[in-house]
Amino acid sequence: MKNCKLCKLSQHCNDLPGICILIPYLTVALVTVTIGYLFVTQELLI
């Protein structure tokens, strides 16, 4: 997988091919968990 167009870290993608596939999912999961956590904590504080 020398031409990794999904992410800009081509040297890391060549070493770990799964990273290109996982980066978008990990980003979406992280944002979702963060928003969920903030929502729950704000609702509990009010």
N, C-alpha and C positions, 0 to 999 in steps of 0.2 A: 504494500500500500504506500507507494512512494508519492503519489499525487493525492494528498489529502486536502480536498477543497472545502470540507465542512468546517474546518477550524484553521486558524492561522499558525498553530504550533506544529508545523509539519515535521520538525525533527522529533518531537515527542510522539506524534502520531505514527511515525515510522517504527518507533520502538514499541508503542502500545496501540495497536490498531483499534482496539475497542474504545479508546478515549474519544475518538471522533464521533462515535455513535452515542456515547454516554453523556458527553458535555451538555447537549441541549436538554436532555431529560433531567440531569442533575440540576441544571439551572432552574428549570420550571419547578422541580420538586422543592428546591431551596426557597424560591420566592413564595410558593404556595404555603409551605410550612411557616415561613416568617410572617406572612400576612395573617394566617390562621392564629398563630401564637399572639400576635399583637391584638387581634380582634378579641380573642378570648380574655386576655389580660385586661384590656380596656373595659370589656363588659363586666368583668368581675370587680373591677375597681369602682365602677359607678354604682 
